[in-house]
Amino acid sequence: MKIRLLVCLMIVLSIAAANSNLASAQAQGQIPIHLKVNDHYVLYTYPASPFVDKKGRLLIPLQAAGDILGGKITYNATNKTASVDLLDRNVTATIGSPEISVNGEPMAMDTVPIMKSNAMFLPVSILLKDTDVKMEWDPKRGLLKLRHDSFTESPVLMKFKGQDLAQVIDANAFDLISFDWDQKEELLNIYAMYESSLSPASRQIDFNPLIIYSKGTYSVNPYSKPSMFYKVKITSPGNLVYTRNIDTIDADKDYIKYITSVGRLIK
């Protein structure tokens, strides 16, 4: 009984910590980053960012399951049910229902998919359970790290392949924690932490945002170019903000659908 109570207490504290970090970042006008796929943090996912629900589950937009994870998705607006084929598994889920189907077998979740910003959001864990995807959950931050070779071939992350000419010293030197995006000023701020003993030079700090537009065009820089406007400010030992301009194009005809970013040290 004592062990069960201890486990329950640990779960409650983990959820509380994640929600506390979320509230703190939002109070500062920043959007917490909750998902990292291979080496890419997901900063912005149209029409809204991934988020941690009251059950402590990370929910992602249905479309992101296809665009970022590489699954094949269908959605039936009449019965509000989605079907996702990913990594040799078929998952069917319905908005507002804990009941799901995995390869035709009925199962139940401890949370439910929801409708947000006119899009279906569903728990990413139900798509990846019992697969060979490496998953690492940071309950303090509410950050889920996913790693699988197939994700590199997804419609979004494959845009980065062949574009990267940087000589990387450390691919995980910086831990991206939150961001804010001023669409009118076309400025993206990325907030990150790093080991204070690192003492990196500004020219070595490479976040290299990958921007995907609604019409399929994209923008990614192979490495930080002197002509590209970006600025790094050390806000305190071990903390920095990286600022760069982003062309939002014509918001009425085209818009930014995804932004992902690495956080690395380059030569």
Backbone as a ProteinNet text record, in pm:
[ID]
protein_1_A
[PRIMARY]
MKIRLLVCLMIVLSIAAANSNLASAQAQGQIPIHLKVNDHYVLYTYPASPFVDKKGRLLIPLQAAGDILGGKITYNATNKTASVDLLDRNVTATIGSPEISVNGEPMAMDTVPIMKSNAMFLPVSILLKDTDVKMEWDPKRGLLKLRHDSFTESPVLMKFKGQDLAQVIDANAFDLISFDWDQKEELLNIYAMYESSLSPASRQIDFNPLIIYSKGTYSVNPYSKPSMFYKVKITSPGNLVYTRNIDTIDADKDYIKYITSVGRLIK
[TERTIARY]
82.8	0	86.3	195.2	285.2	350.8	389.8	454.3	357.3	231.4	131.4	106.4	101.1	81.3	198.7	320.2	439.5	439.4	401.2	394.8	293.2	175.5	70.9	118.8	190.6	241.6	342.2	429.2	529.4	461.6	355.4	283.2	220.5	156.1	91.6	193.3	308.6	412.1	468.1	481.4	533	438.3	307.5	208.4	206.4	214.2	213	332.8	450.1	571.7	559.4	505.9	488.4	393.3	281.4	184.2	239.7	326.2	388	482.2	563.4	654.7	577.5	465.3	381.8	327.5	275	217.6	323.9	444	552.5	592.6	608.3	648	539.4	412.7	303.1	292.4	323.3	316.7	419	527.9	632	610.4	495.4	466	537.7	590.2	663	579	600.3	529.6	624.2	589.5	677.5	694.7	812.9	839.8	822	732.5	699.3	742.9	792.7	822.9	955.5	1036.3	1160.4	1162.3	1176.2	1176.9	1315	1384.8	1526.1	1602.3	1664.7	1740.3	1661.3	1534.3	1455	1349.2	1357.9	1251.5	1136.8	1013.7	897	850.9	881.1	847.9	704.7	661.2	527.1	464.8	344.9	273.3	135.9	109.1	-19.4	-131.6	-244.6	-281.2	-246.9	-189.8	-149	-38.5	36	148.8	103.2	186.5	158.2	147.4	70.2	53	32	54.4	33.7	-102.7	-188.7	-323.4	-323.3	-441.2	-453.4	-414.7	-411.4	-369.8	-219.6	-151.3	-7.2	32.1	-59.3	-32.6	-3.8	94.2	127.3	37.1	-34.3	-123.2	-63.7	-72.4	-22.4	-134.9	-126.2	-228.5	-224.7	-340.9	-348.9	-259.8	-260.2	-181.2	-32.7	13.3	155	197.3	101.7	132.7	176.9	127.4	170	289.8	284	388.5	521.4	518.5	642.4	684.2	587.5	620.2	613.9	553.5	552.8	440.2	335.7	223.2	126.7	37.9	-67.8	-196.9	-263.1	-379.8	-504.5	-618.6	-748.1	-837.1	-930.8	-1021	-1161.9	-1255.1	-1395.9	-1464.9	-1498.9	-1557.3	-1696.7	-1764.9	-1901.6	-1904	-1820.1	-1817.4	-1697.4	-1620.9	-1507	-1405.5	-1378.3	-1285.5	-1167.2	-1048.2	-925.8	-861.8	-795.1	-720.4	-577.6	-480.3	-338.8	-264.3	-197.5	-110.7	32.7	100.9	237.2	314.5	431.5	520.8	447.6	376.2	307.6	195.4	142.1	27.9	-80.5	-204.2	-317	-388.1	-401.5	-470	-589.7	-706.6	-828.2	-877.7	-903.7	-947	-1056.5	-1139.8	-1252.6	-1245.3	-1275.7	-1273.7	-1368	-1316.3	-1396.5	-1413.7	-1354.7	-1371.5	-1237.4	-1232.9	-1110.4	-1092.6	-1196.5	-1190.3	-1116.1	-1017.3	-941.6	-934.9	-889.9	-868.7	-725.4	-652.4	-514.4	-508	-485.4	-485.5	-613.9	-725	-854	-892.7	-799.2	-827	-869.5	-985	-1030.5	-943.9	-914.9	-837.6	-893.6	-845.7	-892.4	-772.7	-785.9	-683.2	-727.2	-634.7	-671.9	-699.3	-703	-736.6	-813.4	-846.7	-926.2	-871.1	-886.6	-853.4	-951.3	-905.9	-992.7	-987.8	-1080.1	-1080.1	-1026.1	-924.4	-865.2	-825.5	-862.4	-831.5	-877.3	-994.5	-1054.4	-970.5	-891.9	-810.1	-817.7	-805.7	-806.2	-667.6	-661.8	-538.1	-551.5	-450.1	-456	-324.7	-326.8	-205.3	-103.9	16.4	117.4	157.4	142.6	184.5	104.9	-22.9	-102.6	-56.7	11.3	59.4	189.8	264.3	399.6	418.4	315.1	325.7	351.4	438.9	473.5	541.6	613.7	696.5	842.3	933.2	1075.1	1123.3	1030.2	1066.9	1126.2	1236.9	1295.5	1225.3	1164.8	1091	1151.7	1170.1	1222.4	1134.4	1070.8	978	1043	1045.9	1097.8	977.1	936.9	816.1	829.6	951	971.6	939.2	977	952.8	829.5	781.7	674	725.7	848.4	912.3	923.4	876.5	887.9	987.9	1091.9	1192.1	1167	1156.7	1131.9	1247.1	1284.7	1392.5	1363.9	1366	1349.2	1399.6	1468	1525.1	1418.6	1298.5	1194.5	1147.4	1160.8	1113.6	1192.6	1316.8	1400	1341.7	1263.5	1203.2	1062.5	1017.2	883.9	881.4	763.5	755	821.8	821.5	885	1035.7	1077.5	1219.8	1305.9	1247.6	1327.3	1376.1	1311	1355.5	1494.8	1532.4	1662.3	1775	1740.9	1841.9	1907.3	2038.7	2112.2	2134	2071.5	2086.2	2192.5	2232.6	2315.4	2463.9	2534.1	2677	2761.2	2696.6	2768.7	2856.5	2970	3056	3014.9	2947.5	2887	2984.6	2999.6	3082.8	2999.2	2879.7	2790.1	2646.3	2579.2	2443.4	2339.4	2374.6	2278.4	2333.2	2406.8	2470.1	2369	2257.2	2159.8	2023.8	1962.3	1830.9	1727.4	1652.2	1552.3	1431.3	1389.7	1284.1	1154.4	1163.5	1041.6	1073.4	968.1	987.6	873.7	894.3	784.3	807.6	697.2	703.3	614.6	677.2	606.1	585	463.6	437.8	443.1	402.5	404.1	546.7	631.8	771.8	855.6	796.3	864.7	989	976.1	1087.8	1053.5	1148.1	1134.6	1240.7	1198.4	1290.6	1286.6	1403	1412.8	1494.4	1438.6	1504.9	1563.2	1686.8	1755.1	1843.6	1874.2	1966.3	2087.3	2199	2319.2	2408.6	2504	2598.1	2679.6	2677.3	2743.7	2893.8	2951.3	3094.5	3128.2	3025.2	3047.2	3108.2	3058.7	3108.4	3121.3	3013.5	3022.4	3033.8	3101.9	3105.1	2974.3	2925.5	2796.4	2794	2904.2	2906.5	2898.5	2923.2	2917	2778.7	2691.8	2558.8	2466.9	2420.3	2341.3	2209	2099.5	1966.6	1897.9	1938.4	1900.6	1752.9	1659.7	1518	1481.4	1400.4	1347.4	1202.1	1169.6	1036	964.2	846.7	765.8	640.6	614.1	497	381.5	262	141.5	138.8	205.4	205	318.5	389.1	493.4	632.8	645.5	779	842	973.4	1040.1	1166.4	1215.2	1336.4	1422.6	1546.9	1642.4	1781.6	1860.7	1997	2094.7	2182.6	2278.5	2365	2394.5	2471.5	2446.4	2484.9	2461.7	2547.5	2482.6	2553.6	2568.7	2681.7	2701.3	2594.7	2542.3	2443.1	2302.6	2283.4	2152.8	2138.7	2027	2006.6	1973.6	2061.4	2032.3	2116.8	2070	2137.8	2127.7	2236.8	2239.4	2268.7	2185.9	2206.3	2210.2	2320.2	2331.4	2255.1	2143.6	2061.6	2111.4	2174.6	2236.5	2323.5	2418.2	2502.6	2418.5	2437.5	2362.6	2229.7	2195.9	2068.9	2090.1	2021.2	2035.2	1905.8	1898.9	1788.4	1848	1796.6	1842.2	1730.5	1762.3	1661.6	1696.7	1600.6	1623.5	1494	1511.1	1393.6	1341.1	1210	1144.1	1048.6	1057.6	968.8	835.7	729.7	598.7	525.3	588.5	529.9	395.3	297.4	165.2	71.3	36.5	-43.5	-179.7	-230.9	-361.6	-355.2	-238	-224.2	-134.8	-40.8	52.3	82.1	108.4	135.8	234.3	292.6	387.5	311.8	344	274.7	354.7	486.1	571.8	701	749.6	886.7	950.3	1065.5	1142.5	1282.6	1354.5	1488.5	1579.3	1703.6	1806.2	1865.9	1955.3	2022	2162.7	2254.2	2385.3	2500	2617.3	2741	2816.5	2852.2	2922.5	3057.9	3143.5	3275.5	3262.6
-120.6	0	125.8	123.7	238.9	265.3	157.9	171.5	233	189.3	242.3	390.4	427.5	568.2	653.6	597.3	670.3	691.6	589.2	600.3	705.2	702.7	801.7	941.9	959.1	1091.1	1141.3	1051.1	1089.4	1133.4	1065.2	1101.4	1238.8	1261.8	1391.1	1503.9	1481.6	1585	1612.3	1508.4	1525.5	1610.7	1582.4	1659.3	1803.2	1821.4	1956.4	2036.4	1970.8	2040	2082.5	1994	2026.7	2143.8	2141.5	2250.1	2379.7	2370.6	2490	2555.2	2473.1	2526.1	2590.1	2527.3	2579.9	2716.8	2729.3	2855.8	2964.4	2926.6	3023.9	3079.6	2992.2	3036.1	3122.9	3081.1	3157	3294.7	3304.3	3433	3529.7	3476.6	3559	3578.6	3535.9	3551.7	3451.5	3345.9	3244.5	3117.9	3045.7	2920.2	2805	2720.2	2608.5	2511.1	2453.9	2351.5	2215	2133.2	2005	1883.4	1903.6	1788.7	1806.5	1700.2	1695.9	1565.8	1576.8	1460.3	1448.5	1340.2	1324.7	1447.3	1526.3	1641.9	1771.5	1763.6	1884.4	1907	2022.4	2065.4	2119.8	2089.5	2140.5	2268.2	2382.2	2511.6	2551.8	2524.7	2569.6	2464.8	2423.7	2327.2	2384.5	2409	2466	2365.6	2407.9	2545.8	2586.2	2494.5	2525.7	2429.8	2466.1	2384.5	2261.9	2157.9	2045.2	2095.6	2025.8	2069.1	1948.3	1968.6	1864.2	1886.1	1782.9	1798.8	1773.8	1777.6	1764.7	1626.8	1529.4	1394	1374.8	1480.9	1470.7	1403.8	1400	1338.4	1445.9	1421.2	1515.9	1491.8	1595.5	1587.7	1666.8	1609.7	1676.5	1687.5	1783.5	1792	1666.5	1622.7	1503.9	1519.2	1636.1	1657.3	1637.6	1671.6	1656.8	1510.5	1421.6	1278.8	1234.4	1302.5	1271.8	1353.7	1484.1	1573.5	1559.3	1534.8	1529.3	1386.7	1297.4	1158.6	1065.9	1112.7	1033.5	932.9	946.3	854.6	892.6	800.4	827.4	844.8	959.2	989.3	1011.8	979	1012	1060.8	1149.6	1202.4	1207.3	1152.2	1152.2	1260.2	1372.4	1485.7	1454.5	1360.5	1328	1263.6	1162.2	1095.6	1136.5	1236.1	1292.6	1185.5	1096.6	985.7	994.3	969.2	971.9	834.2	805.8	681.1	716.2	658.5	687	556.2	543.9	430.2	475.4	418.2	459.7	341.9	313.5	208.6	74	36.8	-92	-107.8	4.9	1.5	94.4	52.2	139.2	174.9	303.6	352.1	434.9	401.8	476.7	538.2	669.7	739.8	839.3	869	960.1	1073.9	1193.6	1310	1289.2	1313	1303.3	1164	1063.5	925.2	863.2	792.9	722.9	590.6	548.8	420.9	436.4	350.6	351.6	209.5	199.8	69.7	65.1	-40.3	-58.8	-188.3	-173.7	-289.9	-371.9	-300.6	-367.6	-413	-403.7	-446.4	-326.6	-336	-225.2	-206.9	-83.2	-49	79.5	114.9	236.9	319.8	451.4	544.3	605.4	675.6	746.3	893.8	930.9	1066.6	1058.6	1173.8	1170.2	1269.6	1240.9	1339	1456	1574.1	1691.7	1769.7	1863.1	1956.2	2089.7	2141.7	2269.7	2343.9	2471.4	2553.6	2485.2	2423	2354.6	2237.8	2179.7	2063.4	1959.2	1834.1	1725.6	1711.9	1701.3	1675.3	1540.5	1457.6	1326.4	1293.8	1206	1171.3	1102.2	1154.3	1096.1	955.6	928.8	798.4	683	705.3	594.7	556.4	648.7	620.8	541.6	549.6	494.6	380.7	353.9	246.5	113.4	32.8	-100.2	-93.6	15.2	26	35.5	42.6	52.7	197.5	291.4	431.6	451.7	521.8	555.1	678.8	664.9	774.4	809.6	938.9	986.6	1102.2	1083	1182.7	1258.2	1390.3	1475.8	1536.2	1480.2	1528.2	1669.4	1709.3	1843.3	1950.2	1924	2021	1989.5	1866.7	1826.3	1812.3	1762.8	1747.4	1599.9	1565.8	1429.4	1425.7	1342.6	1326.1	1193.9	1200.4	1082.3	1064.1	938.8	913.3	785.2	799.8	684.3	724.8	635.1	667.2	712.4	655.4	686.6	831.9	894	1031.5	1128.7	1094.3	1179.3	1188	1086	1082.5	1142.9	1198.5	1258.7	1383	1424.4	1538.2	1666	1690.4	1811.2	1793.6	1692.8	1679.6	1642.8	1581.7	1547	1672.7	1787.8	1913.1	1952	1903.8	1937.6	1853.6	1735.8	1645.5	1705.4	1695.9	1744.9	1894.8	1965.9	2110.4	2151	2058.3	2091.7	2077.3	2188.9	2189.2	2221.8	2236.3	2276.8	2163.7	2201.7	2107.2	2112.1	2007.9	2007.9	1957.3	2036.5	1997.2	1918.3	1969.4	1904.9	1926.3	1817.6	1827.7	1858.5	1840.1	1861.6	1956.3	2057.7	2149.7	2237.6	2268.4	2361	2293.6	2317.3	2261.9	2371.3	2363.4	2464.9	2447.2	2555.3	2543.6	2614.1	2725.8	2798.4	2894.3	2959.1	3053.1	3153.6	3263.5	3352.9	3403.1	3434.2	3468.3	3589.4	3699.6	3822.6	3824.3	3790.4	3778.9	3914.5	4020.6	4153.3	4200.3	4178	4218.9	4113.3	3996.8	3884.4	3841.3	3835.9	3798.9	3674.6	3581.6	3459.8	3461.2	3447.6	3436.4	3294.4	3232.9	3098.4	3105.5	3052.3	3055.9	2918	2916.3	2788.8	2791.1	2672.3	2654.4	2574.1	2590.9	2514.5	2510.2	2422	2413.4	2541.6	2609.7	2740.1	2730.9	2613.4	2595.2	2591.8	2585	2574	2700.5	2816.6	2946.9	2951.8	2933.1	2931.3	3071	3080.7	3205.7	3216.1	3338.6	3357.9	3290.4	3297.4	3240.1	3087.5	3027.6	2881.8	2831.1	2921.2	2882.4	2872.2	2752.4	2729.6	2664.2	2739.2	2684.2	2649.7	2716	2676.1	2641.3	2733.8	2701.9	2658	2554.3	2504.4	2549.2	2629.6	2687.3	2625.6	2569.7	2509.7	2594.1	2633.5	2714.8	2627.9	2683.9	2607.4	2554.8	2625.7	2582.4	2485.2	2442.5	2342.7	2398.7	2530.8	2590.3	2586.2	2597.1	2591.3	2675.7	2703.7	2783.9	2720.9	2690.2	2637.5	2680.5	2725.8	2768.7	2656.8	2621.1	2512.9	2540.2	2666.4	2706.7	2855.2	2904.4	3045.4	3132.5	3211.7	3296.9	3438.7	3503.9	3641.3	3737.4	3710.6	3800.1	3777	3665.5	3634.5	3705.1	3776.6	3845.7	3746.9	3736.1	3661.8	3720.1	3706.3	3765.5	3670.6	3657.5	3573.9	3662.1	3650.2	3727.9	3634.2	3638.7	3560	3634.7	3580.6	3648.8	3626.7	3512.9	3479.3	3357	3326.3	3208.3	3082.3	3021.4	2900.3	2924.3	3051.9	3082.5	3185.1	3167.1	3261.8	3271.6	3375.9	3391.1	3412.9	3340.7	3346.8	3412.5	3520.8	3595.8	3597.5	3569	3580.4	3622.4	3681.8	3725.1	3611	3610.3	3508.9	3579.4	3546.8	3604.3	3530.5	3600.7	3537	3534	3589	3592.4	3665	3619.8	3682	3596.8	3648.8	3569.8	3531.8	3609.7	3579.5	3462.9	3442.6	3338.9	3222.9	3253	3152.4	3184	3083.9	3106.6	3000.7	3026.5	2931.9	2818.6	2697.5	2580.5	2512	2502.9	2439.2	2517.5	2521.2	2567.8	2463.3	2412.5	2325	2382.5	2340.2	2394.6	2295.1	2292.8	2217.6	2310.7	2259.6	2341.9	2290.5	2337.2	2272.7	2372.6	2320.4	2398	2357.8	2456.6	2428.3	2498.2	2459.3	2522.3	2659.7
0	0	0	83.4	89.8	-44.8	-115.5	-245.8	-345.2	-341.6	-434.2	-408.1	-279.9	-244.9	-291.8	-277.8	-321	-470.6	-547.8	-693.5	-734.6	-668.3	-699.4	-670.6	-558.3	-521.4	-623.8	-671.7	-772.1	-901.2	-942.5	-1065.3	-1050.5	-934.7	-909.7	-912.2	-847.3	-844.2	-982.9	-1067.7	-1203.8	-1286.7	-1276.2	-1350.2	-1302.5	-1168.8	-1112.8	-1159.6	-1166.5	-1210.5	-1355.7	-1440.1	-1582.3	-1599.1	-1525	-1535.1	-1479.6	-1375.7	-1317.8	-1418.1	-1486.3	-1588.2	-1702.3	-1740.2	-1847.2	-1809.2	-1686.5	-1641.9	-1633.9	-1588.1	-1575.7	-1710.6	-1809.5	-1943.2	-2006.6	-1989.4	-2048.2	-1985.6	-1855.1	-1786.4	-1843.5	-1898.2	-1956.4	-2106.9	-2157.3	-2298.8	-2386.9	-2326	-2401.2	-2414.2	-2522.4	-2545.3	-2511.3	-2415.1	-2378.7	-2494.6	-2504.9	-2606.2	-2540.4	-2595.3	-2532.8	-2613.4	-2735.4	-2821.1	-2893.6	-2891	-2966.9	-3045.9	-3178.4	-3266.2	-3329.7	-3299.3	-3335.2	-3283.1	-3368.5	-3319.1	-3326.2	-3364.7	-3387.1	-3279.2	-3215.9	-3125.8	-3211.8	-3172.4	-3244.5	-3176.2	-3240.8	-3183.9	-3214.6	-3334.1	-3373.8	-3464.1	-3430.4	-3510.9	-3541	-3667.3	-3706.1	-3679.6	-3624.5	-3590.8	-3448.6	-3369.6	-3233.3	-3193.7	-3090.5	-3047.1	-2968.2	-2963.6	-2874.2	-2730.1	-2648.6	-2509.8	-2419.1	-2290.6	-2190.5	-2126.2	-2127.9	-2072.6	-1921.7	-1862	-1717	-1666.4	-1755.7	-1719.1	-1733	-1774.2	-1792.6	-1922.1	-2019.2	-2149.2	-2253.5	-2338.1	-2444	-2564.1	-2604.8	-2721	-2836.5	-2955.7	-3075.2	-3177.7	-3269.3	-3375.2	-3461.1	-3504.8	-3590.2	-3712.8	-3775	-3895.3	-3870.3	-3749.4	-3715.8	-3711.7	-3682.5	-3682.1	-3820.5	-3923.2	-4059.6	-4101.3	-4078.9	-4128.9	-4056.7	-3925.8	-3847.6	-3814.7	-3790.4	-3756.8	-3877.6	-3986.8	-4108.9	-4121.6	-4039.4	-4048.8	-4160.2	-4194	-4291.2	-4213	-4231.8	-4150.4	-4234.6	-4175.8	-4234.3	-4120.7	-4154.6	-4052.4	-4106.7	-4030.3	-4066	-3983.1	-4047.7	-3976	-3923.1	-3987.1	-3945.1	-3807.2	-3788.3	-3657.8	-3572.6	-3621.5	-3547	-3508	-3602.4	-3578.8	-3674.2	-3618.2	-3698.4	-3700.9	-3812.6	-3827.1	-3864.7	-3791.6	-3815	-3837.7	-3952.4	-3980.5	-3963	-3863.9	-3831.5	-3774.2	-3832.5	-3783	-3769.9	-3876.4	-3884	-3781.4	-3734.5	-3642.4	-3695.7	-3678.1	-3710.7	-3580.8	-3556.9	-3436.9	-3480.9	-3425.9	-3453.9	-3323.8	-3325.5	-3205	-3239	-3139.5	-3158.4	-3056.9	-3101.6	-3014.1	-2895.1	-2775.8	-2654.5	-2598.7	-2663.8	-2617.5	-2577	-2463.3	-2422.7	-2496.2	-2567.9	-2638.9	-2771.8	-2794.3	-2919.3	-2974.9	-3098.4	-3161.5	-3212.1	-3177.3	-3222.2	-3301.9	-3431.3	-3521.3	-3506	-3487.5	-3477.7	-3338.8	-3242.5	-3105.9	-3021	-2950.7	-2867.4	-2743.3	-2709.9	-2590.8	-2531.8	-2411.8	-2346.6	-2300.4	-2311.3	-2263.9	-2131.7	-2064.6	-1942.1	-1970.1	-2098.6	-2138.5	-2270.4	-2329.1	-2452.8	-2555.1	-2684.5	-2788.5	-2779.2	-2817.6	-2811	-2942.1	-2955.6	-3067.4	-3015.2	-3081.7	-3042.4	-3168.5	-3176.2	-3294	-3422.7	-3415.3	-3530.2	-3580.3	-3490.9	-3527.3	-3416.4	-3455.8	-3357.8	-3295.7	-3163.3	-3090.7	-3021.6	-3030.9	-2968.4	-2899.5	-2798.2	-2723.6	-2814.5	-2817.6	-2905.7	-2858.9	-2729.1	-2675.9	-2734.7	-2769	-2822.7	-2963.1	-3030.7	-3165.5	-3164.1	-3053.9	-3050.5	-2951.3	-2872.8	-2774.3	-2843.3	-2784.2	-2837	-2973.5	-2999.4	-3120.3	-3075.1	-3172.4	-3137.4	-3130.5	-3121	-3104.1	-2964.6	-2957	-2827.8	-2773.7	-2655.6	-2594.5	-2459.2	-2437.7	-2310.1	-2262.9	-2148.7	-2095.4	-1980.1	-1992	-1886.1	-1814.2	-1699.6	-1632.2	-1576.1	-1543	-1486.9	-1590.1	-1714.9	-1822	-1905	-1894.4	-1983.7	-2125.4	-2138.9	-2269.7	-2305.8	-2424.7	-2474.1	-2588.5	-2573.4	-2677.4	-2748.9	-2881.1	-2963.4	-3061.2	-3082.5	-3178.1	-3255.7	-3388.9	-3477.4	-3615.5	-3682.5	-3813.9	-3913	-3903.9	-4001.7	-3991.9	-3874.5	-3858.9	-3946.9	-3975.2	-4060.8	-4201.3	-4239.9	-4372.5	-4374.9	-4264.9	-4261.5	-4349.7	-4397	-4488.9	-4440.5	-4308.8	-4256.7	-4239	-4163.2	-4130.4	-4251.1	-4353.1	-4470.4	-4544.5	-4520.1	-4582.7	-4534.9	-4418.6	-4361	-4421.7	-4471.1	-4526.1	-4649.9	-4656.3	-4771.4	-4771.1	-4675.9	-4668.4	-4566.5	-4483	-4368.3	-4399.6	-4402.4	-4431.8	-4309.1	-4196.2	-4075.1	-4022	-3963.9	-3893.5	-3746.9	-3703	-3570.4	-3464.1	-3358.8	-3244.9	-3144.8	-3115.1	-3019.5	-3066.6	-3104.7	-3159.9	-3053.1	-2926.9	-2817.9	-2712.5	-2756.5	-2662.4	-2589.3	-2657.2	-2600.8	-2585.7	-2473	-2444.3	-2464.8	-2575	-2606.3	-2514.7	-2448.9	-2349	-2387.5	-2461.6	-2499.1	-2613.3	-2665.4	-2774.9	-2776.7	-2844.7	-2878.7	-3019.8	-3085.5	-3226.9	-3252.9	-3290	-3323.1	-3474.8	-3517	-3660.5	-3731.1	-3661.2	-3722.5	-3745.8	-3648.1	-3660.6	-3731.1	-3754.3	-3820	-3742.8	-3609.8	-3524	-3441.9	-3439.7	-3361	-3251.5	-3126.6	-3013.5	-2959.9	-2946.6	-2892.3	-2763.4	-2655.7	-2525.6	-2496.3	-2447.6	-2427.9	-2304.5	-2256.7	-2144.6	-2193.3	-2124.3	-2155.7	-2033.1	-2034.7	-1923.8	-1919.4	-1806.5	-1795.9	-1820.8	-1803.2	-1826.9	-1975.8	-2061.7	-2205.3	-2265.1	-2224.3	-2271.9	-2423.7	-2497	-2643.4	-2703.3	-2816.6	-2892	-2970.1	-2990.6	-3058.7	-3194.4	-3269.3	-3403.5	-3402.1	-3285.2	-3275.4	-3234.8	-3191.5	-3147.1	-3267.6	-3296.9	-3417.7	-3382.5	-3396.9	-3373.5	-3505.4	-3612.6	-3747.9	-3764.9	-3737.6	-3752.3	-3894.7	-3902.9	-4029.1	-4037.4	-4138.2	-4150.1	-4269.6	-4245	-4350.5	-4369.5	-4493.4	-4523.3	-4572.4	-4567.9	-4600	-4742.9	-4833.7	-4973.9	-5005.3	-4901.8	-4921.6	-4937.3	-4953	-4960.2	-4821.4	-4817.2	-4687.8	-4689.6	-4571	-4555.8	-4447.2	-4484	-4387.2	-4430.8	-4335.9	-4366.9	-4332.9	-4425.3	-4399.2	-4277.7	-4250.5	-4133.3	-4112.7	-3999.8	-3970.1	-4060.6	-4144.4	-4239.7	-4184	-4208.6	-4160.2	-4212.5	-4334	-4392.8	-4336.1	-4267.3	-4210.1	-4076.3	-4057.7	-3931.6	-3821.1	-3726.7	-3605.6	-3493.9	-3372.6	-3258.2	-3140.5	-3067.6	-2947.7	-2827.2	-2726	-2604.7	-2484.8	-2410.9	-2289.1	-2179.9	-2134.7	-2035.6	-1893.2	-1871.2	-1743	-1768.3	-1677.4	-1700.3	-1723.4	-1840	-1872.1	-1939.1	-1967.6	-2032.3	-2142.6	-2254.3	-2364.7	-2443.8	-2525.7	-2619.5	-2757.8	-2854.8	-2993.2	-3073.9	-3143.8	-3218.9	-3366.8	-3450.8	-3594.1	-3663.6	-3780.5	-3856.5	-3942.8	-3961.1	-4042.7	-4137.7	-4262.8	-4362.8	-4358.3	-4317.3	-4307.1	-4440.9	-4546.3	-4680.7	-4674.8	-4748.2	-4750.6	-4666.7	-4549.5	-4455.3	-4511.6	-4608.5	-4665.4	-4764.8	-4824.7	-4925.7	-4881	-4795.1	-4746.4	-4600	-4522.3	-4380.5	-4331.6	-4216.8	-4159.6	-4092.3	-4130.4	-4077.9	-3967.7	-3987.7	-3888.1	-3871.2	-3748.4	-3721.9	-3631.1	-3671.4	-3584.2	-3572	-3470.9	-3450.2	-3381.6	-3425.9	-3355.4	-3248.8	-3167.2	-3067.9	-3048.7	-3132.6	-3136.8	-3140.4	-3120.2	-3124.6	-3251.5	-3333.4	-3458.7	-3460.1	-3555.1	-3567.2	-3631.2
[MASK]
+++++++++++++++++++++++++++++++++++++++++++++++++++++++++++++++++++++++++++++++++++++++++++++++++++++++++++++++++++++++++++++++++++++++++++++++++++++++++++++++++++++++++++++++++++++++++++++++++++++++++++++++++++++++++++++++++++++++++++++++++++++++++++++++++++++++++++

